[in-house]
Amino acid sequence: MLLPAPLARVWFRPLTHLSVVVSIPERYQSLHPDARGGLQGGIASRRLKPLMKKSLLIALGMPFFFTSAAFAGSCEHKVDPSSIQVNWTAFKTMQKVAVKGSFTELSVIGELESGSLESLLGQLEAEIDIKDESLIRTGNPGRDLTIFQHFFSHLKKKPLIKGEILKPSGNGREGTFGLKLTLNRNSKEIPFRYTLSESGVFEAHGSMDVLDFALEGALKDLNRTCEVLHRGPDGVSKTWSEVELKLVARIGKTCTP
């Protein structure tokens, strides 16, 4: 049975699990009867044999069918909202040196339980509102402030980031979905691939380009401010527009016989 959870709002410090727009704490068969060998005799008897055999097979099979249906197990998948994380990796220098970070606060909207992993994913949305540098976590407070002042300050409309999972497809252990990402008044569906481990760890990976969201000015401002820090051995300063995204969460599965 689905338990309604129209709005689950979660705050975390810092970030580690799921997907979309989230944040985290630092630690986590047609029967085919054989008509041959029928009753000997006229046409009527030859037609009767397959019919009798089919009826007998159906009669014998019905108890098994209804027994299986009555006793087939069901499962519930439930996401732990406190485990949800949205992690990102940006890149600097021509050598593409990684700069990893996450967001420390997000709101999750949607039911947190469902019978299948895919249906659970399809009902989740999240929002991230970056009000100040404390909501950005890169491990360097000075860099957090720079990213806020020279990139996120260019974004328009609140919340700044919104994510919605679309068309999830898979087998309960791995699959794909589209993440409709809305940022700076622009939306784009980003393809993701996901896995769910035996221990319940959900991970999804995708990649975005900030230029798809009309953020050329923000990228230039950030690169200008970090010109020296983003200069590689070749003397070229570069801030890449590509950003890798990783969504993480703990999803429990409970089945009844």
C-alpha positions in Angstrom: 0.0 0.0 0.0 1.3 3.4 -0.9 1.8 5.7 1.9 1.1 9.3 0.8 3.8 11.7 1.4 2.8 14.8 -0.6 5.7 16.8 0.6 8.8 15.7 2.4 11.2 18.5 3.1 14.6 17.6 4.2 17.7 19.6 5.2 21.1 18.2 5.4 24.7 19.1 6.2 26.6 17.9 4.1 25.7 15.8 1.0 25.9 12.1 0.0 22.9 10.3 -1.7 20.4 10.4 -4.5 19.5 11.6 -7.5 17.8 14.5 -8.9 17.7 17.4 -6.8 18.8 16.5 -3.3 21.3 16.8 -0.5 22.8 14.8 2.3 24.7 14.2 5.4 28.4 13.4 5.1 28.5 9.7 6.1 25.9 7.2 3.2 0.8 -19.7 -21.5 -2.5 -20.9 -24.6 -2.7 -24.3 -24.3 -1.6 -26.4 -27.3 -3.4 -29.8 -26.9 -2.2 -32.7 -29.0 -5.1 -33.7 -31.2 -3.4 -36.9 -32.4 -4.5 -40.2 -30.8 -8.0 -39.0 -30.5 -11.1 -41.2 -30.1 -11.6 -43.5 -33.0 -14.8 -43.1 -35.0 -16.5 -40.4 -37.0 -15.8 -36.7 -37.4 -17.6 -35.8 -34.3 -15.5 -38.0 -32.1 -12.3 -36.7 -33.6 -13.3 -33.2 -32.9 -14.4 -34.0 -29.4 -11.0 -35.3 -28.2 -9.1 -32.1 -28.5 -11.9 -30.2 -26.8 -12.1 -32.7 -23.9 -8.3 -32.5 -23.5 -8.2 -28.7 -23.5 -11.1 -28.6 -21.0 -9.3 -31.1 -18.7 -6.0 -29.1 -18.9 -7.8 -25.9 -18.1 -9.6 -27.5 -15.2 -6.4 -28.9 -13.8 -4.6 -25.7 -14.3 -7.1 -23.3 -12.7 -6.4 -24.3 -9.1 -2.6 -23.7 -9.6 -3.3 -20.3 -11.3 -5.5 -19.0 -8.5 -3.3 -20.4 -5.8 -0.3 -18.6 -7.4 -2.2 -15.4 -7.8 -3.5 -15.5 -4.2 -0.1 -16.2 -2.7 2.2 -14.3 -5.0 4.4 -12.0 -3.0 4.5 -8.2 -3.2 7.2 -5.8 -2.5 7.5 -2.2 -1.4 10.4 0.1 -2.2 11.1 3.0 0.1 13.6 5.8 -0.2 15.3 7.2 2.9 15.1 11.0 2.4 17.9 11.7 4.7 20.2 9.6 2.4 19.5 11.5 -0.8 22.4 13.3 -2.3 23.2 15.3 -5.4 26.9 15.4 -6.2 28.5 17.2 -9.1 31.9 17.3 -10.7 33.1 20.3 -12.6 36.4 20.6 -14.5 39.2 23.2 -14.8 42.4 23.6 -17.0 42.9 22.0 -20.4 43.9 18.8 -18.6 40.4 18.7 -17.2 41.2 18.6 -13.5 38.1 17.6 -11.5 36.5 19.8 -8.8 33.9 17.9 -6.8 31.1 19.3 -4.9 27.5 18.9 -3.6 24.6 20.8 -2.2 23.8 20.8 1.5 20.0 21.6 1.3 17.1 20.4 -0.8 13.4 19.7 -0.9 12.0 16.4 -2.0 8.4 16.3 -3.3 6.5 13.1 -4.0 5.6 9.7 -2.4 8.5 8.0 -0.9 7.2 4.5 -1.2 6.0 2.4 -4.2 5.7 -1.3 -5.3 8.5 -1.1 -7.8 11.8 0.8 -8.1 10.7 2.3 -11.4 7.4 3.6 -10.1 9.1 5.0 -7.1 11.6 7.0 -9.2 8.8 8.2 -11.5 7.0 10.0 -8.7 10.0 12.0 -7.2 10.9 15.6 -7.7 13.3 17.8 -5.9 14.3 21.5 -5.6 17.4 23.2 -4.6 17.4 26.9 -3.6 21.0 28.2 -3.3 20.6 31.2 -1.0 24.2 31.6 0.0 27.6 29.8 -0.1 26.7 27.6 2.9 24.5 25.5 0.6 27.5 24.7 -1.6 30.1 22.1 -0.3 33.4 21.6 -2.1 35.7 21.2 0.9 37.0 24.7 0.4 35.0 27.6 2.0 36.7 30.2 -0.2 35.9 28.3 -3.3 32.3 27.8 -2.1 31.9 31.6 -1.8 33.5 32.2 -5.2 31.2 29.7 -6.9 28.2 31.3 -5.3 29.1 34.9 -6.0 30.4 34.4 -9.6 28.2 31.6 -10.9 25.0 30.9 -9.0 24.3 34.6 -8.4 23.7 34.9 -12.2 20.8 32.4 -12.0 17.2 33.8 -12.3 14.0 32.7 -10.6 13.5 30.7 -7.5 14.0 27.9 -6.8 17.3 28.0 -8.6 17.4 24.3 -9.5 14.5 21.9 -10.0 14.6 18.2 -11.1 11.9 15.7 -12.1 12.5 12.1 -13.0 10.9 11.0 -16.3 10.3 7.7 -18.0 12.2 5.4 -15.6 12.8 2.0 -17.2 14.6 -1.0 -15.8 14.5 -4.4 -14.1 14.6 -3.3 -10.5 18.4 -3.4 -10.3 19.5 -1.3 -13.2 18.0 0.9 -15.9 17.7 4.4 -17.3 15.6 7.5 -16.8 15.4 11.1 -18.0 16.0 13.9 -15.5 14.1 17.1 -16.5 16.4 19.7 -15.1 15.1 23.3 -14.8 17.8 25.9 -14.3 17.9 29.6 -15.0 14.4 29.5 -16.6 15.5 26.8 -19.0 14.6 23.1 -19.0 16.4 20.1 -20.6 16.0 16.4 -20.2 19.3 14.7 -19.3 19.7 11.0 -19.7 20.8 9.0 -16.6 21.8 5.4 -16.0 21.2 3.9 -12.6 22.0 0.9 -10.5 20.6 -0.5 -7.2 22.9 -2.7 -5.2 21.9 -5.7 -3.1 22.6 -3.6 0.0 20.1 -0.9 -1.2 22.6 1.7 -2.5 21.1 3.6 -5.4 23.4 5.5 -7.8 22.6 7.4 -11.0 25.0 9.1 -13.4 24.5 11.8 -16.0 26.1 14.8 -17.6 24.9 18.3 -18.3 26.3 21.3 -20.1 25.6 24.7 -18.4 25.5 26.3 -21.9 22.2 24.5 -22.4 20.8 26.7 -19.7 21.9 30.1 -21.0 24.7 30.4 -18.5 27.5 31.6 -20.8 27.8 34.8 -18.8 28.0 33.0 -15.5 30.7 30.6 -16.8 32.7 33.6 -18.2 32.5 35.4 -14.8 33.7 32.3 -13.0 36.6 31.7 -15.3 37.6 35.3 -15.2 37.6 35.3 -11.4 39.5 32.0 -11.3 41.8 32.7 -14.2 45.0 31.9 -12.4 43.6 28.9 -10.5 42.2 27.4 -13.7 45.4 27.8 -15.6 47.2 24.5 -16.4 50.9 23.7 -17.2 50.3 24.8 -20.7 49.5 28.3 -19.5 45.9 28.2 -20.7 43.1 29.0 -18.3 39.9 27.1 -18.8 36.6 26.4 -17.0 34.7 23.6 -18.7 30.9 23.9 -19.3 30.4 20.2 -18.8 29.3 19.1 -15.4 29.0 15.4 -14.3 26.1 14.6 -12.0 25.8 11.7 -9.5 22.6 11.0 -7.6 22.8 8.7 -4.6 20.3 7.4 -2.0 19.5 4.4 0.1 16.4 2.5 -1.1 15.0 -0.3 1.0 13.0 -3.2 -0.3 10.5 -5.2 1.8 8.6 -8.2 0.4 5.8 -10.2 1.8 5.2 -13.9 0.8 
